[in-house]
């Protein structure tokens, strides 16, 4: 147990030193530009401006969704919205409808439950904790990003984790 605490402390020290090193190597113009950008975003009076226009896109997407709520309208709806909606769940809802969103959510719930089950086996805990944190981060990021291009990568890695489970249960 003490070895784990020592490793954790070393890891935290490494992160702090790395962060300071990275910060020190960033040019001053980049840092001041970032500060200016962040301050200017908070000064906007419109919530839609603050959200980079996402709220307007989400509203337009929901208006399109209600035209065909069960099955969605099609894969290529971006011409109707004017852009992608920057929300994966909303894009699934628009293109596949409520039925498609339910199946999509069931897949995500299955992956979380399966990973939690694998964690309870106490084998390869670090692998499954890492996978679970990545999965939850992925699910949260889909609220503000269109992650369709990352699906293939993510489900390939999911397959690897599930295949690893088969190896564990066979042993």
ABEGO torsion letter per residue (X at the ends): XAAAAAAAAAAAAAAAAAAAAAAAABBAAAAAAAAAAAAAAAABABAAAAAGGAAAAAAAAAAAAAABAAAEAEABAAAAAGBBAGBAAAAAAAAAEAAAAAAAAAAAAAAAAAAAAAAAAGBGAAAAAAAAAAAAAAAAAAAABBAAAAAAAAAAAAAAAAAAAAAAAAX
